[in-house]
Amino acid sequence: MLKINKILNFFKKISTISFFLYFIMVSLLISQTDENNSILDSNEEIRAEFGNWYQVCEKNKNQCVAVQFALNVEGKRAARLVFERLKQNGETLADSLMTIFIPFESNIPLIPNGITLSIDSNEPFKEQFLFCDQLGCTSQFGLTKQGIKLMHDGANLTISMIDIRTPNEIYIVDIDLDNFKSIYNEISLN
């Protein structure tokens, strides 16, 4: 029962963070041909780039997240990953919060079974979507120190999903983990 209460408290605390992340995710929703300067709200700025990672921050504040666009097999943007560090306390089990947004414009409109993630050749794990709306589907989950270490040491995060209209085909997008360690040290604790 104590573990369930800790998990519930964790999700209550991240609900305020979720609003900020959702705001960033919606403002970052772009077509695959737009430039970086059009992905930001007027209250946001890209402070640094670390390879394929962007450090996106609120202007005049030190509240920053790491953002990368996942590429499909054709090399086009097909999903967005937002990574945020969490302040540690006795009730928080996760060190970081990862949010993955799959826009419907990525040609995968029917993906109710969630996503499967794997880092290099490590064992994959499944996550369900937190919600889907007219823009797309969002999955959000916490990562422990072990998950962070896998990302630090890894080269590639593969996200796969199945469109229920074509259940024999797996749709795959990739996140390059190069420079993850560098940007992880630059994003603020929230």
C-alpha positions as CSV (number, residue, x, y, z in Angstrom):
1,M,0.0,0.0,0.0
2,L,2.9,2.4,0.8
3,K,4.4,1.8,-2.6
4,I,1.0,2.6,-4.3
5,N,0.7,5.8,-2.3
6,K,4.3,6.8,-3.4
7,I,3.4,6.2,-7.0
8,L,0.1,8.2,-6.7
9,N,2.0,11.1,-5.0
10,F,4.6,11.0,-7.8
11,F,1.9,11.4,-10.4
12,K,0.2,14.2,-8.5
13,K,3.4,16.1,-8.4
14,I,4.1,15.6,-12.1
15,S,0.7,16.9,-13.1
16,T,1.9,20.5,-12.7
17,I,5.0,19.6,-14.7
18,S,2.7,18.0,-17.2
19,F,1.0,21.2,-18.0
20,F,4.3,22.9,-18.8
21,L,5.4,19.9,-20.9
22,Y,2.1,19.8,-22.7
23,F,2.4,23.5,-23.5
24,I,5.9,22.9,-24.9
25,M,4.8,19.9,-26.9
26,V,1.9,21.7,-28.5
27,S,4.0,24.7,-29.3
28,L,6.7,22.4,-30.8
29,L,4.2,20.7,-33.1
30,I,5.5,21.5,-36.5
31,S,5.5,20.2,-40.0
32,Q,8.5,18.2,-41.1
33,T,9.8,21.1,-43.2
34,D,9.7,24.0,-40.8
35,E,12.8,25.7,-39.4
36,N,13.8,25.7,-35.7
37,N,12.7,29.3,-35.1
38,S,9.1,28.4,-35.8
39,I,8.9,25.6,-33.2
40,L,8.9,28.0,-30.2
41,D,6.3,29.9,-28.4
42,S,7.1,33.6,-27.9
43,N,7.9,32.7,-24.2
44,E,10.5,30.1,-25.2
45,E,14.0,30.0,-26.6
46,I,16.5,27.4,-27.7
47,R,19.5,28.1,-25.5
48,A,21.8,25.4,-26.9
49,E,22.1,22.5,-29.3
50,F,23.8,19.2,-28.5
51,G,23.9,17.3,-31.7
52,N,20.3,16.4,-32.4
53,W,19.1,17.6,-28.9
54,Y,17.7,21.1,-28.2
55,Q,17.8,22.8,-24.9
56,V,14.4,24.6,-24.8
57,C,13.9,27.0,-22.0
58,E,11.3,29.6,-20.8
59,K,12.6,33.0,-21.5
60,N,14.1,34.8,-18.5
61,K,13.9,31.6,-16.4
62,N,16.1,28.6,-15.9
63,Q,13.3,26.1,-16.5
64,C,14.6,24.0,-19.4
65,V,13.9,20.7,-21.1
66,A,15.7,18.6,-23.6
67,V,13.9,18.0,-27.0
68,Q,14.7,15.8,-29.9
69,F,12.6,14.9,-32.9
70,A,12.5,11.1,-33.7
71,L,13.1,10.2,-37.3
72,N,11.4,7.5,-39.2
73,V,13.1,5.1,-41.7
74,E,12.9,7.8,-44.4
75,G,14.7,10.3,-42.1
76,K,11.7,12.5,-41.6
77,R,10.4,13.8,-38.3
78,A,7.8,11.5,-37.0
79,A,7.7,12.0,-33.2
80,R,9.0,14.3,-30.5
81,L,10.7,13.4,-27.2
82,V,10.8,15.9,-24.3
83,F,13.0,15.0,-21.4
84,E,12.8,16.7,-18.0
85,R,14.8,16.2,-14.8
86,L,12.9,16.0,-11.5
87,K,13.9,17.2,-8.1
88,Q,14.5,14.3,-5.8
89,N,12.6,13.8,-2.6
90,G,11.6,10.8,-0.5
91,E,8.4,10.2,-2.4
92,T,9.7,10.5,-6.0
93,L,10.7,7.2,-7.5
94,A,11.8,8.6,-10.8
95,D,14.8,10.9,-11.6
96,S,13.4,12.2,-14.9
97,L,10.2,12.4,-16.9
98,M,10.1,11.4,-20.5
99,T,7.3,12.6,-22.8
100,I,6.8,11.2,-26.3
101,F,4.4,12.8,-28.7
102,I,3.3,11.1,-31.9
103,P,1.4,13.6,-34.1
104,F,-1.3,12.3,-36.3
105,E,0.3,14.0,-39.3
106,S,3.0,11.3,-39.0
107,N,0.6,8.9,-40.8
108,I,0.0,6.7,-37.7
109,P,-3.5,7.8,-36.6
110,L,-4.7,4.5,-35.0
111,I,-2.1,3.5,-32.3
112,P,-4.2,2.6,-29.2
113,N,-1.8,-0.1,-28.0
114,G,0.9,2.2,-26.9
115,I,4.6,2.1,-27.8
116,T,7.6,-0.2,-27.3
117,L,10.9,1.3,-26.4
118,S,14.4,-0.2,-26.5
119,I,17.8,1.2,-26.0
120,D,20.4,-0.5,-28.3
121,S,20.1,-4.3,-27.7
122,N,18.7,-4.0,-24.2
123,E,15.3,-5.6,-23.3
124,P,12.4,-3.5,-24.7
125,F,9.6,-2.2,-22.5
126,K,6.1,-1.1,-23.3
127,E,4.3,2.1,-22.3
128,Q,0.7,3.1,-22.9
129,F,-0.4,6.5,-24.1
130,L,-1.4,9.0,-21.4
131,F,-3.9,10.5,-23.8
132,C,-4.7,11.0,-27.4
133,D,-6.5,14.1,-28.8
134,Q,-7.0,15.7,-32.2
135,L,-3.3,16.5,-32.5
136,G,-1.9,13.0,-31.7
137,C,-1.0,10.7,-28.9
138,T,1.2,11.4,-25.9
139,S,3.0,8.9,-23.6
140,Q,4.6,10.1,-20.4
141,F,6.6,8.1,-17.8
142,G,9.3,8.4,-15.3
143,L,12.8,7.1,-15.6
144,T,14.9,5.8,-12.7
145,K,18.7,6.1,-12.3
146,Q,19.0,2.8,-14.1
147,G,17.1,4.1,-17.1
148,I,19.2,7.3,-17.2
149,K,22.4,5.2,-17.1
150,L,21.1,3.2,-20.1
151,M,20.4,6.4,-22.0
152,H,23.9,7.8,-21.0
153,D,25.6,4.6,-22.2
154,G,23.3,4.0,-25.2
155,A,23.6,5.0,-28.8
156,N,20.0,4.7,-30.0
157,L,16.5,4.7,-28.5
158,T,14.1,2.9,-30.8
159,I,10.4,3.5,-30.5
160,S,8.1,1.1,-32.3
161,M,4.3,1.0,-32.6
162,I,1.6,-0.8,-34.6
163,D,-1.2,0.9,-36.5
164,I,-4.2,-1.3,-35.9
165,R,-5.2,-0.9,-39.5
166,T,-2.0,-2.8,-40.5
167,P,-1.2,-5.1,-37.6
168,N,1.5,-7.0,-39.4
169,E,3.6,-3.9,-39.9
170,I,5.7,-2.2,-37.2
171,Y,6.3,1.5,-37.5
172,I,9.7,2.5,-36.1
173,V,11.3,5.8,-35.2
174,D,14.7,6.5,-33.7
175,I,16.2,8.9,-31.2
176,D,19.9,9.5,-31.4
177,L,21.4,9.2,-27.9
178,D,24.7,10.9,-28.8
179,N,25.2,14.0,-26.6
180,F,22.4,12.9,-24.2
181,K,24.8,13.0,-21.3
182,S,25.8,16.5,-22.2
183,I,22.3,17.9,-22.5
184,Y,21.2,15.9,-19.4
185,N,23.7,17.9,-17.3
186,E,22.3,21.2,-18.8
187,I,18.6,20.8,-18.2
188,S,17.3,22.2,-14.9
189,L,15.6,20.2,-12.1
190,N,11.9,20.9,-12.0
